[in-house]
Amino acid sequence: MRRTRATYHYTVRSVKKHEQEIINERIATAILSHKDRDFWSEVKRMIRSYKRCQSNVVDQQSTPYSIADYFAHKYEDLYSCVSYSVDDIKKISDDAY
């Protein structure tokens, strides 16, 4: 009983450790053995199966306020790095509507 339990737990740890390798190998085998399978549908299925999680730390910022502030400064830098004319922007805005 102890040996069976130990083998089970070893196998579970091994599968978790090599999970991505196992998935990649299975998809490659499926595509190679079934030429009629669509490669992109397999990739889409892989992407959909991934668990999505939200990061708690972004560039050493760990609170929601500091992360939001960090992105605000990055976007401010990004959008203010190119000079522009207020009249040109107004003209573009007027033409869009």
C-alpha beads as a LAMMPS data file, in Angstrom:
LAMMPS data file: protein, C-alpha beads

97 atoms
96 bonds

1 atom types
1 bond types

-500.0 500.0 xlo xhi
-500.0 500.0 ylo yhi
-500.0 500.0 zlo zhi

Masses

1 110.0

Atoms # bond

1 1 1 0.000 0.000 0.000
2 1 1 2.764 2.459 0.899
3 1 1 4.696 1.694 -2.239
4 1 1 1.622 2.167 -4.447
5 1 1 0.858 5.486 -2.774
6 1 1 4.450 6.662 -3.181
7 1 1 4.423 5.663 -6.850
8 1 1 1.160 7.539 -7.363
9 1 1 2.499 10.735 -5.781
10 1 1 5.762 10.473 -7.720
11 1 1 3.805 10.135 -10.966
12 1 1 1.600 13.132 -10.124
13 1 1 4.661 15.292 -9.378
14 1 1 6.336 14.142 -12.573
15 1 1 3.290 14.929 -14.713
16 1 1 2.923 18.390 -13.172
17 1 1 6.621 19.058 -13.680
18 1 1 6.558 17.994 -17.348
19 1 1 3.009 19.084 -18.176
20 1 1 3.900 21.475 -21.008
21 1 1 6.285 18.985 -22.598
22 1 1 3.579 16.306 -22.521
23 1 1 1.027 18.656 -24.102
24 1 1 3.443 19.729 -26.840
25 1 1 4.356 16.130 -27.629
26 1 1 0.721 15.038 -27.815
27 1 1 -0.169 17.860 -30.183
28 1 1 2.837 17.198 -32.406
29 1 1 1.973 13.498 -32.550
30 1 1 -1.677 14.249 -33.321
31 1 1 -0.789 16.616 -36.144
32 1 1 1.826 14.300 -37.633
33 1 1 -0.357 11.206 -37.497
34 1 1 -3.519 12.911 -38.772
35 1 1 -2.611 15.044 -41.771
36 1 1 -6.193 16.288 -42.106
37 1 1 -6.125 18.020 -38.694
38 1 1 -5.878 21.768 -38.844
39 1 1 -2.736 23.123 -37.163
40 1 1 -4.296 26.458 -36.174
41 1 1 -7.357 24.871 -34.603
42 1 1 -5.007 22.820 -32.442
43 1 1 -3.103 25.941 -31.425
44 1 1 -6.326 27.797 -30.618
45 1 1 -7.476 24.903 -28.470
46 1 1 -4.157 25.011 -26.600
47 1 1 -4.456 28.737 -25.996
48 1 1 -8.019 28.464 -24.728
49 1 1 -7.072 25.731 -22.284
50 1 1 -4.453 27.849 -20.492
51 1 1 -5.474 29.240 -17.145
52 1 1 -5.276 32.982 -17.120
53 1 1 -4.194 34.737 -13.986
54 1 1 -3.654 38.300 -12.960
55 1 1 -0.202 39.384 -11.944
56 1 1 0.234 40.885 -8.487
57 1 1 3.573 42.551 -9.253
58 1 1 4.460 44.732 -12.233
59 1 1 8.016 46.118 -12.354
60 1 1 8.394 46.017 -8.568
61 1 1 4.969 47.676 -8.060
62 1 1 2.753 45.498 -5.885
63 1 1 -0.320 47.519 -4.882
64 1 1 -3.161 48.220 -7.316
65 1 1 -2.693 51.982 -6.886
66 1 1 1.055 51.863 -7.568
67 1 1 0.550 49.584 -10.615
68 1 1 -2.100 51.940 -12.026
69 1 1 0.139 54.938 -11.349
70 1 1 3.077 53.162 -13.001
71 1 1 1.048 52.503 -16.175
72 1 1 -0.305 56.064 -16.152
73 1 1 3.243 57.427 -16.177
74 1 1 4.310 54.982 -18.907
75 1 1 1.387 55.968 -21.146
76 1 1 1.982 59.652 -20.435
77 1 1 5.604 59.231 -21.514
78 1 1 4.548 57.247 -24.566
79 1 1 1.934 59.694 -25.786
80 1 1 3.943 62.824 -25.036
81 1 1 7.162 61.695 -26.744
82 1 1 5.914 62.852 -30.163
83 1 1 5.303 66.533 -30.717
84 1 1 1.990 67.564 -32.196
85 1 1 -0.044 70.603 -33.002
86 1 1 -3.315 71.150 -31.156
87 1 1 -4.842 72.542 -34.360
88 1 1 -3.891 69.386 -36.289
89 1 1 -5.432 67.159 -33.617
90 1 1 -8.620 69.241 -33.620
91 1 1 -8.812 68.997 -37.417
92 1 1 -8.388 65.207 -37.297
93 1 1 -11.028 64.973 -34.572
94 1 1 -13.460 67.145 -36.568
95 1 1 -12.880 65.110 -39.736
96 1 1 -13.625 61.860 -37.875
97 1 1 -17.097 63.078 -36.905

Bonds

1 1 1 2
2 1 2 3
3 1 3 4
4 1 4 5
5 1 5 6
6 1 6 7
7 1 7 8
8 1 8 9
9 1 9 10
10 1 10 11
11 1 11 12
12 1 12 13
13 1 13 14
14 1 14 15
15 1 15 16
16 1 16 17
17 1 17 18
18 1 18 19
19 1 19 20
20 1 20 21
21 1 21 22
22 1 22 23
23 1 23 24
24 1 24 25
25 1 25 26
26 1 26 27
27 1 27 28
28 1 28 29
29 1 29 30
30 1 30 31
31 1 31 32
32 1 32 33
33 1 33 34
34 1 34 35
35 1 35 36
36 1 36 37
37 1 37 38
38 1 38 39
39 1 39 40
40 1 40 41
41 1 41 42
42 1 42 43
43 1 43 44
44 1 44 45
45 1 45 46
46 1 46 47
47 1 47 48
48 1 48 49
49 1 49 50
50 1 50 51
51 1 51 52
52 1 52 53
53 1 53 54
54 1 54 55
55 1 55 56
56 1 56 57
57 1 57 58
58 1 58 59
59 1 59 60
60 1 60 61
61 1 61 62
62 1 62 63
63 1 63 64
64 1 64 65
65 1 65 66
66 1 66 67
67 1 67 68
68 1 68 69
69 1 69 70
70 1 70 71
71 1 71 72
72 1 72 73
73 1 73 74
74 1 74 75
75 1 75 76
76 1 76 77
77 1 77 78
78 1 78 79
79 1 79 80
80 1 80 81
81 1 81 82
82 1 82 83
83 1 83 84
84 1 84 85
85 1 85 86
86 1 86 87
87 1 87 88
88 1 88 89
89 1 89 90
90 1 90 91
91 1 91 92
92 1 92 93
93 1 93 94
94 1 94 95
95 1 95 96
96 1 96 97
